[in-house]
Amino acid sequence: MLLSLAEATVRFGGRAVLDGVGLDVAEHEVVCVLGPSGSGKSTLLRAVAGLQPLDAGRVLLDGRDQAGVPAHRRGVGLMFQDHQLFPQRDVGANVAFGLRMHDAPKAQQGERVRELLDLVGLPGAARRAVASLSGGEQQRVALARALAPRPRLLMLDEPLGQLDRSLRERLVVELRELFGRLGTTVLAVTHDQSEAFALADRVVVMRDGRIAQSGTPLEVWQRPVDEFVARFLGFENVVEGTVTGEAADTVWGKVPVPPGAAQGVRSVLVRPAGVRLVPADEGLRCTVAARTFKGTHVAVHLQPTDDGPRLEAACALREAPEVGDAVGVGFDAAEIVVLG
Ligand SMILES: Nc1ncnc2c1ncn2[C@@H]1O[C@H](COP(=O)(O)OP(=O)(O)OP(=O)(O)O)[C@@H](O)[C@H]1O
């Protein structure tokens, strides 16, 4: 393992902000830590970087305990949300910063700066003033600066946080390609799930200083481990139900569940795609409370007539009912997950 955290704990004023975290990152792996604000993501990065001492547990790099090893000797690169470029220096000097710290010869520095600016898609930008760059270009400079000393581990804190959505979506694809090509090992934190899913080989969801779930993007998306993770991913159709065989008894009536589901009292997740609209006199009677255009589909919010929490359905653009319409609801077992 390139990086291992074992029982890593950080306390502030008696509260554990990192609470016995265990995490391994293999060489060439891109891991994204995802979680709500305050869940401890930045503290985790700072602990690995050597900017935050642990109160208990260990950080190992290449199997070596990093206790007492200062940040600049850990061989990790860091890129923060507010990219912290030096505004009074030009692009080249910013990228060369990490190299000068390592006493690289001048000619070699110039060569490496050119190479990196090509790599991040800013060829020939070395003499430009940082202030003349757009947000996205500054982000690329910050990335080039972090990559320049060839860190064995690159750490990104909300790397695309401040950029607008279309630029973020483009950069995330570029980053993934770049990391794959360079074989960079990456530990990134973000609160944006689409960013994490697009970038990562593996996502780690944090909750209150602990790891709630770790898995490939597909695993986490398909099988959130509990209600917290499901809701964090944006799934709203979660109810308690009693699972017996291949059905769950819920406030929404009997809901079919996949074969082999855990039995007894459970949280049941119904993906919006598994909420099927049927004629108004069949299934669960509902009224359309709201609808939101989502580009590829319409999210239809349904209020069950006989009380119970609202349901979200994903409807094809042309088939979405209007607000106020009475509809019936059926369920599709393939889109239902028994949690826990
Ligand atoms: N130096 C500090 N002293 C006291 N409390 C701190 C300190 N640094 C962080 N905290 C607290 O630790 C908790 C976790 O903070 P952290 O920044 O790691 O969370 P985060 O998941 O990165 O959040 P965000 O997404 O908002 O950046 C927060 O409640 C924060 O207020």
The ligand as an SDF file (V2000), in Angstrom:
LIG
                    3D

 31 33  0  0  0  0  0  0  0  0999 V2000
   -8.3610   23.7120   13.8990 N   0  0  0  0  0  0  0  0  0  0  0  0
   -9.5900   23.3640   14.2850 C   0  0  0  0  0  0  0  0  0  0  0  0
  -10.0360   23.6180   15.5490 N   0  0  0  0  0  0  0  0  0  0  0  0
  -11.2590   23.2490   15.9520 C   0  0  0  0  0  0  0  0  0  0  0  0
  -12.1530   22.5990   15.1810 N   0  0  0  0  0  0  0  0  0  0  0  0
  -11.7850   22.3220   13.9290 C   0  0  0  0  0  0  0  0  0  0  0  0
  -10.4980   22.6690   13.3970 C   0  0  0  0  0  0  0  0  0  0  0  0
  -10.4220   22.2470   12.1260 N   0  0  0  0  0  0  0  0  0  0  0  0
  -11.5990   21.6520   11.8650 C   0  0  0  0  0  0  0  0  0  0  0  0
  -12.4190   21.6910   12.9210 N   0  0  0  0  0  0  0  0  0  0  0  0
  -13.7730   21.1080   12.9920 C   0  0  0  0  0  0  0  0  0  0  0  0
  -13.6880   19.7720   12.6000 O   0  0  0  0  0  0  0  0  0  0  0  0
  -14.8330   19.3820   11.8490 C   0  0  0  0  0  0  0  0  0  0  0  0
  -14.3980   18.7520   10.5460 C   0  0  0  0  0  0  0  0  0  0  0  0
  -13.7870   19.7330    9.7440 O   0  0  0  0  0  0  0  0  0  0  0  0
  -13.2480   19.4310    8.2820 P   0  0  0  0  0  0  0  0  0  0  0  0
  -12.7780   20.7260    7.7260 O   0  0  0  0  0  0  0  0  0  0  0  0
  -12.2950   18.3070    8.3370 O   0  0  0  0  0  0  0  0  0  0  0  0
  -14.5670   18.9650    7.5700 O   0  0  0  0  0  0  0  0  0  0  0  0
  -14.8840   18.8440    6.0300 P   0  0  0  0  0  0  0  0  0  0  0  0
  -15.6010   17.5720    5.8790 O   0  0  0  0  0  0  0  0  0  0  0  0
  -13.6410   19.0520    5.2430 O   0  0  0  0  0  0  0  0  0  0  0  0
  -15.8710   20.0360    5.8030 O   0  0  0  0  0  0  0  0  0  0  0  0
  -16.0360   21.0290    4.5410 P   0  0  0  0  0  0  0  0  0  0  0  0
  -16.6350   20.1940    3.4240 O   0  0  0  0  0  0  0  0  0  0  0  0
  -16.9910   22.0490    5.0450 O   0  0  0  0  0  0  0  0  0  0  0  0
  -14.6770   21.5580    4.2210 O   0  0  0  0  0  0  0  0  0  0  0  0
  -15.6690   20.6160   11.6840 C   0  0  0  0  0  0  0  0  0  0  0  0
  -16.7270   20.5630   12.6200 O   0  0  0  0  0  0  0  0  0  0  0  0
  -14.7200   21.7470   12.0000 C   0  0  0  0  0  0  0  0  0  0  0  0
  -15.4070   22.8280   12.5670 O   0  0  0  0  0  0  0  0  0  0  0  0
  1  2  1  0
  2  3  1  0
  2  7  2  0
  3  4  2  0
  4  5  1  0
  5  6  2  0
  6  7  1  0
  6 10  1  0
  7  8  1  0
  8  9  2  0
  9 10  1  0
 10 11  1  0
 11 12  1  0
 11 30  1  0
 12 13  1  0
 13 14  1  0
 13 28  1  0
 14 15  1  0
 15 16  1  0
 16 17  2  0
 16 18  1  0
 16 19  1  0
 19 20  1  0
 20 21  2  0
 20 22  1  0
 20 23  1  0
 23 24  1  0
 24 25  2  0
 24 26  1  0
 24 27  1  0
 28 29  1  0
 28 30  1  0
 30 31  1  0
M  END
$$$$
